Amino acid sequence: MIWASFQLMGQQALADPGKDIVLHTGMWSLYFLFFSLSITPLRLLGVRSLSLTYRRLFGLYAFTYACLHLLAYLTFILGWRLDLIQVELLERPYIWVGTFAFVILFILAMTSNRASQRRLKRNWARLHRGVYIAVIAVLIHYWMQVRAGYAEQLGYTLLLVLLFLPRLWKFFKKVKNTA
């Protein structure tokens, strides 16, 4: 968002600055989801200086950028026109997938405080595992918009797989020990 603003001020903007802002806010939402998901594998590798507070903070940043992404889309692409919103919802299935991810991120953001942790107890951790579904939905949302050249989306998908591997290893190790 800040980079897009500097480009606009420096008259280096691309042909459609609104699309640029929508893209940048969406990408930063994805980046912050990756930052949040990288805390646990890094801690498993022995990087103890990373507090779990950062994971929550990165998750909230991801939600903030998802909100900016949605607002930029509604403002710069659709101009808040209800007729266009209806057409987009009918013609572009990736919007449904993005909305699904947004709803999950909204729920996680609203329950990321300590009061929710106390109220939900063990269910809080289960609920917040929904971030895995959200990040997969975000990647699907991104993949569905590709018209040519899948390299970038493939790179992000491989990064997500790498972030999931330590969790899967830990899960299967736990299952093996209980069997």
LUMZA-846256 format. One record per atom (N, C-alpha, C, CB): residue number from 1; atom name; x negated, y, z negated. Coordinates in pm, whole numbers, plus 32768, in hexadecimal, padded with zeros to 4 digits. Atoms other than C-alpha are relative to their C-alpha. Glycine has a CB too. Layout:
BEGIN
NUM:CA:X:Y:Z $
...
END
This chain:
BEGIN
1:N:7FAD:7F8A:8000 $
1:CA:8000:8000:8000 $
1:C:7FA8:807D:8000 $
1:CB:805F:7FFF:7F87 $
2:N:805B:7F8D:8007 $
2:CA:7EEA:80F1:7FA1 $
2:C:7FB1:800B:8081 $
2:CB:7FA0:7FF4:7F85 $
3:N:804C:8000:7F83 $
3:CA:7E1E:8089:80D2 $
3:C:8055:8035:8073 $
3:CB:7FCD:7F73:8021 $
4:N:7FA4:7FD1:7F97 $
4:CA:7F4C:80C3:81B4 $
4:C:8014:8097:7FF4 $
4:CB:8088:7FB7:7FF7 $
5:N:7FF0:7F70:8016 $
5:CA:7F77:821C:8118 $
5:C:7F86:804C:8033 $
5:CB:8016:801F:7F6B $
6:N:807A:7FBF:7FCF $
6:CA:7E0B:8274:815F $
6:C:7FFA:7FFE:8099 $
6:CB:7F84:7FBC:7FC6 $
7:N:7FFE:8007:7F6E $
7:CA:7E32:81FE:82C6 $
7:C:805F:806A:8039 $
7:CB:802A:7F74:802F $
8:N:7F9F:7F9C:7FD0 $
8:CA:7F65:82D9:82EF $
8:C:7FC9:808D:7FF3 $
8:CB:8084:7FF4:7FB1 $
9:N:8036:7F79:8015 $
9:CA:7EB9:840A:825B $
9:C:7F8B:801C:805F $
9:CB:7FD2:8011:7F6F $
10:N:8072:7FF0:7FA8 $
10:CA:7D84:83CE:8331 $
10:C:8026:7FF0:8093 $
10:CB:7F95:7F9D:7FDD $
11:N:7FCC:800E:7F79 $
11:CA:7E5E:83AA:8467 $
11:C:7FC6:7F85:8046 $
11:CB:7FE2:807D:8052 $
12:N:8033:807D:7FC8 $
12:CA:7DD9:8249:8497 $
12:C:806E:7F96:7FFF $
12:CB:7F85:7FD0:7FB2 $
13:N:7F92:805F:800A $
13:CA:7F30:81AC:8479 $
13:C:8017:7FB9:8084 $
13:CB:807F:8046:7FD3 $
14:N:7FDD:804B:7F89 $
14:CA:7F9D:80A4:856A $
14:C:8081:8038:803C $
14:CB:8010:7F6B:7FDF $
15:N:7F8A:7FCE:7FB9 $
15:CA:80C3:80D2:8654 $
15:C:807C:8004:7FA7 $
15:CB:801C:7FAB:807A $
16:N:7F8A:8006:8056 $
16:CA:81C1:8075:8548 $
16:C:7FD7:7FFC:7F6D $
16:CB:8057:7F84:8022 $
17:N:802F:7FFE:808C $
17:CA:8157:80E7:83EA $
17:C:8062:7FBF:7F9F $
17:CB:7FE8:808F:7FD4 $
18:N:7F9E:8043:8055 $
18:CA:829D:8066:8353 $
18:C:7FE8:7F6B:7FFA $
18:CB:808D:801C:8031 $
19:N:801E:808F:7FFB $
19:CA:824F:7F05:83C6 $
19:C:7F7F:7FE2:7FB5 $
19:CB:7FF5:7FD0:8092 $
20:N:807F:800F:8047 $
20:CA:80EE:7F33:8343 $
20:C:8015:7FFA:7F69 $
20:CB:7FA1:8072:8023 $
21:N:7FE6:7FFB:8090 $
21:CA:816F:7F8C:81E9 $
21:C:8049:7F82:7FD3 $
21:CB:8053:807E:7FDC $
22:N:7FB8:807C:8021 $
22:CA:8260:7E65:81E9 $
22:C:7F9D:7F8B:7FFA $
22:CB:8071:7FE3:8068 $
23:N:8063:806D:7FFC $
23:CA:8143:7D7B:824C $
23:C:7FA1:8008:7F89 $
23:CB:7FB1:8005:8083 $
24:N:8062:7FF1:806D $
24:CA:804C:7E08:814D $
24:C:803D:7FDF:7F77 $
24:CB:7FC8:808F:7FFE $
25:N:7FC2:801C:8082 $
25:CA:8140:7DF8:8029 $
25:C:801D:7F6B:7FF2 $
25:CB:8081:8051:7FEF $
26:N:7FE9:8090:8005 $
26:CA:819F:7C93:8082 $
26:C:7F80:7FB3:7FE9 $
26:CB:8041:7FD1:8081 $
27:N:8080:8045:8010 $
27:CA:8035:7C29:809F $
27:C:7FC9:8012:7F72 $
27:CB:7F9A:8034:8067 $
28:N:8031:7FEC:8087 $
28:CA:7FDA:7CC7:7F52 $
28:C:8051:7FB2:7F99 $
28:CB:8001:8095:7FDD $
29:N:7FB1:8055:8058 $
29:CA:80F8:7C11:7EAE $
29:C:7FC8:7F72:8003 $
29:CB:8095:8001:802B $
30:N:803C:8085:7FF3 $
30:CA:8065:7ACD:7F35 $
30:C:7F77:7FFA:7FBD $
30:CB:7FF4:7FD9:8094 $
31:N:8085:7FFE:803F $
31:CA:7F05:7B2F:7EC7 $
31:C:800B:7FF8:7F68 $
31:CB:7FB4:8081:8029 $
32:N:7FF3:8002:8091 $
32:CA:7F7A:7B72:7D65 $
32:C:8037:7F7A:7FCE $
32:CB:805B:8071:7FD2 $
33:N:7FD7:8087:8025 $
33:CA:802D:7A23:7D5E $
33:C:7F87:7FA3:7FFE $
33:CB:806C:7FCA:8063 $
34:N:807A:8051:7FFC $
34:CA:7EE4:7981:7DC3 $
34:C:7FA4:8022:7F8A $
34:CB:7FB5:8016:8085 $
35:N:8053:7FDA:8073 $
35:CA:7E27:7A49:7CBA $
35:C:8038:7FC0:7F81 $
35:CB:7FFB:809C:7FF1 $
36:N:7FC0:8039:8076 $
36:CA:7F23:79D6:7BB6 $
36:C:7FEA:7F68:7FF9 $
36:CB:8096:801F:8002 $
37:N:8011:8091:7FFE $
37:CA:7F0B:786A:7C22 $
37:C:7F6E:7FD6:7FF1 $
37:CB:8038:7FC8:8082 $
38:N:808E:8024:8009 $
38:CA:7D8E:7876:7C25 $
38:C:7FCB:8002:7F70 $
38:CB:7FAD:805E:8055 $
39:N:802F:7FF8:808B $
39:CA:7D73:78BB:7AAE $
39:C:7FEE:7F74:7FC4 $
39:CB:8064:8051:7FA9 $
40:N:8009:8086:803B $
40:CA:7DBB:7753:7A45 $
40:C:7F8D:7FAD:8039 $
40:CB:8083:7FB6:8014 $
41:N:8073:804D:7FCE $
41:CA:7CC6:76A9:7B35 $
41:C:7F7A:8039:7FD3 $
41:CB:8003:7FFB:8098 $
42:N:807E:7FC4:802D $
42:CA:7BB7:77A1:7AD4 $
42:C:7FE6:7FDF:7F6D $
42:CB:8003:8098:8014 $
43:N:800F:8026:808D $
43:CA:7BF7:775A:7964 $
43:C:7FDA:7F6C:7FF3 $
43:CB:8082:801D:7FB1 $
44:N:8023:808E:8001 $
44:CA:7BE6:75E3:79AB $
44:C:7F6E:7FEA:8028 $
44:CB:805C:7FB1:805E $
45:N:808C:8008:7FD5 $
45:CA:7A94:7621:7A50 $
45:C:7FA1:803F:7F9A $
45:CB:7FEF:8044:8086 $
46:N:8053:7FCC:806B $
46:CA:7A18:76C8:7912 $
46:C:7FF5:8096:7FF7 $
46:CB:7F7B:7FC9:800E $
47:N:8003:7F6D:8006 $
47:CA:7A51:783A:7955 $
47:C:8063:8029:7F93 $
47:CB:8024:8043:808C $
48:N:7FA9:7FE5:8074 $
48:CA:7ADC:7884:77FA $
48:C:801C:8095:7FEC $
48:CB:7FC1:7FC8:7F83 $
49:N:7FEB:7F71:8014 $
49:CA:7AC5:79FE:7818 $
49:C:8084:8030:803D $
49:CB:7F8D:804D:803D $
50:N:7F81:7FDA:7FC3 $
50:CA:7C05:7A00:78E5 $
50:C:8072:7FDE:7FA1 $
50:CB:8014:7FB9:8088 $
51:N:7F92:8011:805D $
51:CA:7D25:7A34:77F8 $
51:C:807F:7FDB:804C $
51:CB:8015:8080:7FAE $
52:N:7F7F:8020:7FC4 $
52:CA:7E7C:79A6:783D $
52:C:8056:807C:8011 $
52:CB:8049:7F98:7FAC $
53:N:7FBA:7F81:7FEF $
53:CA:7EF4:7B0D:7818 $
53:C:7FF2:8031:8090 $
53:CB:7FCA:806A:7F9E $
54:N:8014:7FD7:7F75 $
54:CA:7E5E:7B4F:796F $
54:C:805F:7FB7:805E $
54:CB:7F6F:7FE6:802B $
55:N:7FA6:804D:7FAC $
55:CA:7F33:7A3B:7A01 $
55:C:808A:8041:8001 $
55:CB:800A:7F6E:7FCD $
56:N:7F7E:7FBD:800A $
56:CA:806E:7AE7:7983 $
56:C:7FFB:8087:8049 $
56:CB:8029:8015:7F6D $
57:N:8010:7F7E:7FC0 $
57:CA:7FEE:7C39:79F8 $
57:C:8001:7FF4:8098 $
57:CB:7F80:8044:7FD1 $
58:N:8002:8016:7F6F $
58:CA:7FA1:7BB7:7B56 $
58:C:8089:7FD6:8034 $
58:CB:7F97:7F96:8025 $
59:N:7F79:8028:7FD9 $
59:CA:80F8:7B15:7B62 $
59:C:805E:8077:8007 $
59:CB:8037:7F99:7F9E $
60:N:7FAC:7F88:7FFE $
60:CA:819D:7C5F:7B0C $
60:C:7FD9:805C:8073 $
60:CB:7FF5:804C:7F7B $
61:N:802A:7FB3:7F8A $
61:CA:80CC:7D0E:7C15 $
61:C:803A:7FC1:807F $
61:CB:7F65:8006:8008 $
62:N:7FC7:8044:7F8B $
62:CA:8140:7C07:7D0F $
62:C:8093:8025:800F $
62:CB:7FF1:7F66:7FF3 $
63:N:7F73:7FD9:7FFA $
63:CA:82A9:7C55:7CB5 $
63:C:8010:8092:8028 $
63:CB:8043:7FE7:7F78 $
64:N:7FF9:7F71:7FDE $
64:CA:826A:7DCB:7CCB $
64:C:7FEC:8013:8096 $
64:CB:7F96:8051:7FB1 $
65:N:8018:7FF3:7F70 $
65:CA:81DA:7DA8:7E28 $
65:C:806F:7FBE:8052 $
65:CB:7F79:7FC2:8025 $
66:N:7F8D:803C:7FBC $
66:CA:82FA:7CC1:7E88 $
66:C:8074:8064:8005 $
66:CB:802B:7F7C:7FB9 $
67:N:7F98:7F97:8002 $
67:CA:83E8:7DD8:7E1D $
67:C:7FE0:806D:8067 $
67:CB:800B:803F:7F72 $
68:N:8029:7F9B:7F9E $
68:CA:8321:7ED5:7EEA $
68:C:8012:7FCC:808E $
68:CB:7F6E:8029:7FE8 $
69:N:7FF0:803F:7F7D $
69:CA:8324:7DE2:8010 $
69:C:8093:8004:802C $
69:CB:7FCE:7F6D:7FFD $
70:N:7F71:7FFF:7FE2 $
70:CA:849F:7DC0:7FFF $
70:C:8031:808E:801B $
70:CB:804F:7FC1:7F8D $
71:N:7FD5:7F75:7FED $
71:CA:84D3:7F37:7FD9 $
71:C:7FC9:803B:8082 $
71:CB:7FD2:8056:7F8A $
72:N:803A:7FCF:7F84 $
72:CA:83E5:7F84:80F7 $
72:C:8049:7FC5:8078 $
72:CB:7F69:7FDF:8007 $
73:N:7FB7:8042:7F93 $
73:CA:8498:7E87:81D5 $
73:C:8089:8042:8013 $
73:CB:8010:7F69:7FE3 $
74:N:7F7B:7FC3:7FF6 $
74:CA:85ED:7F18:8183 $
74:C:7FF9:8091:8031 $
74:CB:8046:7FFB:7F78 $
75:N:800C:7F72:7FDD $
75:CA:8571:807D:81B1 $
75:C:7FC8:8013:808D $
75:CB:7FA8:8047:7F9C $
76:N:8047:7FE3:7F83 $
76:CA:847D:8074:82D5 $
76:C:802F:7FAC:8077 $
76:CB:7F6D:7FEB:7FEC $
77:N:7FD8:8057:7F92 $
77:CA:8501:7F50:83A1 $
77:C:8097:800B:8019 $
77:CB:7FDA:7F6E:7FE2 $
78:N:7F6E:8001:7FEF $
78:CA:8678:7F54:8360 $
78:C:8042:8086:7FE9 $
78:CB:803B:7F9D:7FA3 $
79:N:7FC6:7F7C:801A $
79:CA:86AF:80BC:82F2 $
79:C:807D:7FFB:7FAA $
79:CB:8020:8042:8083 $
80:N:7F8F:8012:805B $
80:CA:87A8:803F:81ED $
80:C:8086:7FF7:8049 $
80:CB:8003:8071:7F9C $
81:N:7F83:800F:7FB2 $
81:CA:88A8:7FFA:8300 $
81:C:803B:7F76:7FE6 $
81:CB:7FE6:8015:8098 $
82:N:7FC0:807E:8022 $
82:CA:899C:7EED:828E $
82:C:8015:7FA7:807A $
82:CB:8085:801A:7FBD $
83:N:7FEC:8052:7F89 $
83:CA:89E4:7E7E:83F3 $
83:C:7F80:7FB8:8029 $
83:CB:8032:8057:8074 $
84:N:8080:8040:7FE0 $
84:CA:8872:7E3B:8430 $
84:C:7FDB:7F96:7F99 $
84:CB:7F91:8069:8008 $
85:N:801D:8061:8069 $
85:CA:884F:7D89:82E2 $
85:C:804C:7F7E:801C $
85:CB:8025:8038:7F75 $
86:N:7FB0:8077:7FE2 $
86:CA:8969:7C9C:8343 $
86:C:7FC6:7FB4:8078 $
86:CB:8092:8027:801C $
87:N:803A:803F:7F89 $
87:CA:88CF:7C5A:849A $
87:C:7F7E:7FBA:7FDC $
87:CB:7FE7:8068:806F $
88:N:8081:803B:8029 $
88:CA:8777:7C1A:8400 $
88:C:8016:7F80:7FB0 $
88:CB:7FAE:8065:7FAD $
89:N:7FE5:8076:8051 $
89:CA:8809:7B27:8304 $
89:C:802F:7F8A:8055 $
89:CB:8068:8020:7F96 $
90:N:7FCE:806B:7FAA $
90:CA:88B4:7A63:8418 $
90:C:7F97:7FCD:8062 $
90:CB:8078:8031:804D $
91:N:805E:8025:7F96 $
91:CA:8797:7A63:8514 $
91:C:7F75:7FD7:7FD1 $
91:CB:7FF3:8071:805D $
92:N:8088:8018:802E $
92:CA:8660:7A43:843E $
92:C:7FFF:7FAD:7F80 $
92:CB:7FB8:8084:7FE9 $
93:N:7FFC:8057:8076 $
93:CA:8653:7915:8356 $
93:C:7F8E:8019:7F9D $
93:CB:7FFD:7F6F:802B $
94:N:806F:7FE5:805D $
94:CA:8504:7984:82C5 $
94:C:8029:8064:7F95 $
94:CB:7F87:8034:804C $
95:N:7FD0:7FA1:8066 $
95:CA:85C4:7A97:820F $
95:C:8040:7FB5:7F8C $
95:CB:8066:8064:803E $
96:N:7FC5:8050:806B $
96:CA:8686:7990:814F $
96:C:7F95:7FC1:7FA9 $
96:CB:805A:7F93:803B $
97:N:806E:803E:804B $
97:CA:8544:78E2:80EA $
97:C:7FBA:8069:7FAA $
97:CB:7F9B:7FBB:8061 $
98:N:803D:7F93:804D $
98:CA:84AA:7A2F:8080 $
98:C:8059:802C:7F8D $
98:CB:7FE3:8076:805C $
99:N:7FA2:7FDB:806A $
99:CA:85E3:7A84:7FBA $
99:C:7FFF:7F99:7F90 $
99:CB:808E:8010:8038 $
100:N:8009:806C:8064 $
100:CA:85D1:7932:7F0C $
100:C:7F84:8013:7FA9 $
100:CB:7FFC:7F75:8046 $
101:N:807C:7FE8:804B $
101:CA:8467:7979:7EA9 $
101:C:800E:807A:7FA6 $
101:CB:7F88:8011:8061 $
102:N:7FEE:7F85:804D $
102:CA:84C6:7AD7:7E37 $
102:C:8056:7FE7:7F83 $
102:CB:8041:806D:8057 $
103:N:7FA9:801D:8073 $
103:CA:85DD:7A53:7D56 $
103:C:7FB3:7FB4:7F94 $
103:CB:807C:7FAD:802D $
104:N:8051:804A:8061 $
104:CA:84ED:795E:7CB3 $
104:C:7F9F:805F:7FBA $
104:CB:7FB2:7F8E:8045 $
105:N:805E:7FA1:803D $
105:CA:83EA:7A71:7C7C $
105:C:8048:8061:7FA3 $
105:CB:7FB6:804F:806D $
106:N:7FB0:7FA7:8057 $
106:CA:84FB:7B52:7BEC $
106:C:801C:7FBC:7F7A $
106:CB:8086:8026:8046 $
107:N:7FE2:804A:807B $
107:CA:8561:7A47:7AF0 $
107:C:7F82:7FF1:7FAB $
107:CB:803B:7F74:8021 $
108:N:807D:800F:804A $
108:CA:83F6:7A09:7A92 $
108:C:7FD2:8084:7FC3 $
108:CB:7F93:7FC8:805B $
109:N:8029:7F7D:8035 $
109:CA:83AF:7B7D:7A69 $
109:C:8057:8028:7F89 $
109:CB:8009:806B:806F $
110:N:7FA5:7FDA:806B $
110:CA:84E3:7BAF:7990 $
110:C:7FEC:7FAC:7F81 $
110:CB:8090:7FF5:802F $
111:N:8014:8057:8074 $
111:CA:847F:7A8F:78AD $
111:C:7F6C:7FF4:7FDB $
111:CB:8039:7F75:801C $
112:N:8090:800C:801C $
112:CA:830A:7AD3:7899 $
112:C:7FD8:8041:7F7C $
112:CB:7FB1:803F:8071 $
113:N:8021:7FBC:807E $
113:CA:8320:7B8D:774D $
113:C:8001:7F9E:7F8B $
113:CB:8063:8073:7FE6 $
114:N:800C:8057:8076 $
114:CA:82DF:7B00:75F3 $
114:C:8088:7FDB:7FC5 $
114:CB:7FAB:8045:7F95 $
115:N:7F7A:801F:8035 $
115:CA:844C:7B18:758C $
115:C:803D:7F8A:804C $
115:CB:805D:807C:800B $
116:N:7FCE:8071:7FB1 $
116:CA:84A9:7A2E:76A9 $
116:C:7FB5:7F80:7FDE $
116:CB:7FF3:801D:8097 $
117:N:804E:8076:8028 $
117:CA:838F:7943:7645 $
117:C:8038:7FC6:7F7E $
117:CB:7F6B:8024:7FEF $
118:N:7FCA:802F:8080 $
118:CA:841A:7932:74E3 $
118:C:808C:7FC4:8013 $
118:CB:8006:8073:7F9B $
119:N:7F76:802C:7FEC $
119:CA:8582:790B:755A $
119:C:8007:7F7C:804D $
119:CB:804E:806D:804A $
120:N:7FFA:8076:7FAA $
120:CA:853D:7802:7665 $
120:C:7FAB:7F8C:7FCE $
120:CB:7FD5:8024:808C $
121:N:805B:8065:8038 $
121:CA:842D:7746:75A1 $
121:C:7FBE:7FAB:806C $
121:CB:804B:7FA5:7F9F $
122:N:8041:8058:7F9E $
122:CA:83BB:7615:766A $
122:C:8034:8016:808E $
122:CB:8015:7F6E:7FD8 $
123:N:7FC5:7FEB:7F7B $
123:CA:84A5:7668:7789 $
123:C:7FBF:8075:8049 $
123:CB:8096:8018:7FF4 $
124:N:8042:7F8E:7FC0 $
124:CA:83E2:77A9:77C8 $
124:C:7F93:7FD0:805F $
124:CB:7FC4:805F:7F95 $
125:N:806C:8035:7FAB $
125:CA:82B7:76E7:784F $
125:C:8039:7FB7:8079 $
125:CB:7FA4:7FA1:7FAF $
126:N:7FBF:8045:7F8F $
126:CA:839B:760D:7923 $
126:C:8036:8064:8066 $
126:CB:8072:7FA6:7FCE $
127:N:7FC9:7F99:7FA8 $
127:CA:8449:773F:79AF $
127:C:7F91:8042:8051 $
127:CB:804C:806B:7FAF $
128:N:806B:7FB6:7FBC $
128:CA:8300:77E9:7A03 $
128:C:7FAE:7FA8:805E $
128:CB:7FA4:803D:7F99 $
129:N:803A:8054:7F96 $
129:CA:828D:76BB:7AC9 $
129:C:8046:801A:8085 $
129:CB:800C:7F6B:7FDA $
130:N:7FBB:7FD7:7F87 $
130:CA:8385:7749:7BC2 $
130:C:7FAA:8055:805B $
130:CB:807E:804A:7FDD $
131:N:805B:7FB1:7FAC $
131:CA:8266:7820:7C3B $
131:C:7FC9:7FAB:8071 $
131:CB:7F8C:8039:7FAC $
132:N:8031:8058:7F96 $
132:CA:81F2:76EF:7D00 $
132:C:8063:7FFC:8074 $
132:CB:7FE9:7F71:7FC9 $
133:N:7F99:7FFF:7F99 $
133:CA:833C:76E6:7DBB $
133:C:8000:8088:8047 $
133:CB:808C:7FE3:7FC3 $
134:N:7FFE:7F79:7FC6 $
134:CA:832E:785F:7DED $
134:C:7F8D:8014:8062 $
134:CB:7FF8:806A:7F92 $
135:N:8073:7FEA:7FA8 $
135:CA:81D0:7861:7E83 $
135:C:800B:7FAA:807E $
135:CB:7F7D:7FE1:7FB7 $
136:N:7FE9:8053:7F89 $
136:CA:8229:7740:7F6A $
136:C:8067:8043:805B $
136:CB:802F:7F71:7FD8 $
137:N:7F99:7FB9:7FB1 $
137:CA:8361:7800:7FD8 $
137:C:7FC5:807B:8044 $
137:CB:8076:8029:7FA6 $
138:N:8041:7F8A:7FC3 $
138:CA:828C:7938:8014 $
138:C:7FAE:7FD5:8079 $
138:CB:7FA6:8049:7F99 $
139:N:804F:8031:7F8E $
139:CA:81A1:786F:80F1 $
139:C:805A:7FD3:8074 $
139:CB:7FA6:7F8D:7FD4 $
140:N:7FA2:8027:7F96 $
140:CA:82C7:77D9:81AE $
140:C:8038:807C:8044 $
140:CB:8073:7FA9:7FC7 $
141:N:7FCE:7F7F:7FCC $
141:CA:8353:793A:81D7 $
141:C:7F9A:803B:8061 $
141:CB:801B:8064:7F8B $
142:N:806C:7FCA:7FAE $
142:CA:8203:79A3:8266 $
142:C:7FED:7FAC:8080 $
142:CB:7F7C:8005:7FB0 $
143:N:8010:805A:7F8D $
143:CA:81E0:7870:8349 $
143:C:806F:8012:8067 $
143:CB:7FFC:7F6F:7FD1 $
144:N:7F8D:7FF6:7FA6 $
144:CA:833D:78A2:83DA $
144:C:7FFB:807C:805A $
144:CB:8081:8001:7FAF $
145:N:8008:7F85:7FB2 $
145:CA:82DC:79F7:8460 $
145:C:7F92:7FFF:8069 $
145:CB:7FEC:8075:7FA5 $
146:N:8071:8008:7FA4 $
146:CA:81AF:7983:8527 $
146:C:8031:7FEE:808E $
146:CB:7FA2:7F8C:7FD9 $
147:N:7FE0:800E:7F72 $
147:CA:81C9:79B3:869B $
147:C:7F8A:7FC4:804C $
147:CB:8027:8089:803C $
148:N:807A:8036:7FBF $
148:CA:8062:795C:86FA $
148:C:7F8F:8003:7F9B $
148:CB:7FDB:8053:8081 $
149:N:8075:8002:8056 $
149:CA:7F27:78FB:8643 $
149:C:8021:7FDF:7F6F $
149:CB:7FBA:8084:8006 $
150:N:7FDD:802E:8085 $
150:CA:7F57:7830:8508 $
150:C:7F8A:7FFE:7F9F $
150:CB:803A:7F77:8008 $
151:N:807A:800C:8051 $
151:CA:7DF6:7856:847D $
151:C:8010:803F:7F76 $
151:CB:7F8B:8040:804A $
152:N:7FF3:7FBA:8080 $
152:CA:7E48:7952:836D $
152:C:805E:7FB4:7FA1 $
152:CB:8032:8090:8016 $
153:N:7FA0:8049:8053 $
153:CA:7F79:7893:82EF $
153:C:7FC6:7F7A:7FD3 $
153:CB:8084:7FEB:804C $
154:N:803F:807E:8023 $
154:CA:7EB5:774E:82F7 $
154:C:7F9A:8015:7F90 $
154:CB:7FBD:7FC1:807C $
155:N:8062:7FDF:8069 $
155:CA:7DA2:77F0:8227 $
155:C:8043:8014:7F79 $
155:CB:7FB2:807D:8025 $
156:N:7FB8:7FEB:807E $
156:CA:7E9C:7862:8120 $
156:C:803C:7F7D:7FCB $
156:CB:8070:8068:8013 $
157:N:7FC9:8081:802A $
157:CA:7F3D:7709:811C $
157:C:7F93:7FA8:7FC4 $
157:CB:8043:7FB8:8077 $
158:N:8070:804E:8037 $
158:CA:7DEB:7662:80E6 $
158:C:7FD4:8036:7F78 $
158:CB:7F8A:8001:8062 $
159:N:8021:7FC4:8081 $
159:CA:7DA0:7757:7FCF $
159:C:8064:7FD4:7F96 $
159:CB:7FFD:8099:800A $
160:N:7F9A:802D:8060 $
160:CA:7EE9:76FA:7F29 $
160:C:7FE9:7F6D:7FDB $
160:CB:808E:8013:803B $
161:N:801D:808D:801C $
161:CA:7E95:7588:7F48 $
161:C:7F8A:7FF6:7F9E $
161:CB:7FE1:7FB2:8084 $
162:N:8073:8000:805B $
162:CA:7D43:75CE:7EA1 $
162:C:8028:802B:7F74 $
162:CB:7F92:805C:8035 $
163:N:7FD2:7FD2:8083 $
163:CA:7DF5:7687:7D88 $
163:C:8059:7F98:7FBC $
163:CB:804C:8083:800E $
164:N:7FAA:8068:8039 $
164:CA:7EE7:7564:7D5B $
164:C:7FB2:7F83:7FD8 $
164:CB:806B:7FDB:8063 $
165:N:8049:807C:801B $
165:CA:7DDE:7450:7D56 $
165:C:7FDE:7FEB:7F6C $
165:CB:7F81:7FFF:8050 $
166:N:801D:8017:808F $
166:CA:7D67:7487:7BED $
166:C:807E:7FE2:7FAF $
166:CB:7FB8:8079:7FC5 $
167:N:7F83:801A:8048 $
167:CA:7ECF:748E:7B78 $
167:C:8031:7F72:801A $
167:CB:806C:8067:802B $
168:N:7FD6:8087:7FDF $
168:CA:7F20:734D:7C30 $
168:C:7FA6:7F99:7FBB $
168:CB:7FFE:7FEA:8098 $
169:N:805F:8059:8044 $
169:CA:7DE5:72A8:7BA5 $
169:C:8024:7FF5:7F6C $
169:CB:7F6F:8034:8012 $
170:N:7FDC:7FFD:808E $
170:CA:7E47:7312:7A44 $
170:C:8084:7FB6:7FE9 $
170:CB:800B:8092:7FCE $
171:N:7F7E:8042:800C $
171:CA:7FAE:7298:7A7B $
171:C:7FF1:7F68:800A $
171:CB:8060:8034:806C $
172:N:8010:8090:7FED $
172:CA:7F46:7141:7B00 $
172:C:7FAD:7FC2:7F90 $
172:CB:7FC0:7FE4:8086 $
173:N:804F:8031:8071 $
173:CA:7E45:711B:79EB $
173:C:805A:7FEE:7F85 $
173:CB:7F8C:8062:7FE1 $
174:N:7FA3:8006:806F $
174:CA:7F58:7161:78EE $
174:C:8060:7F8A:8010 $
174:CB:804D:8082:7FF5 $
175:N:7FA5:8070:7FE3 $
175:CA:8045:7068:7995 $
175:C:7FB9:7F7B:7FEB $
175:CB:8038:800A:8091 $
176:N:804D:807B:800F $
176:CA:7F33:6F5F:799E $
176:C:7FEC:7FDE:7F6C $
176:CB:7F77:800E:8047 $
177:N:8017:8016:808F $
177:CA:7EED:6F8D:7829 $
177:C:807E:7FD7:7FB6 $
177:CB:7FC7:807B:7FC2 $
178:N:7F83:8026:8044 $
178:CA:805D:6F68:77CC $
178:C:8034:7F78:802F $
178:CB:806C:806A:8017 $
179:N:7FD0:8081:7FCC $
179:CA:808D:6E2E:789F $
179:C:7FC1:7F89:7FBE $
179:CB:7FE8:7FF7:8094 $
END
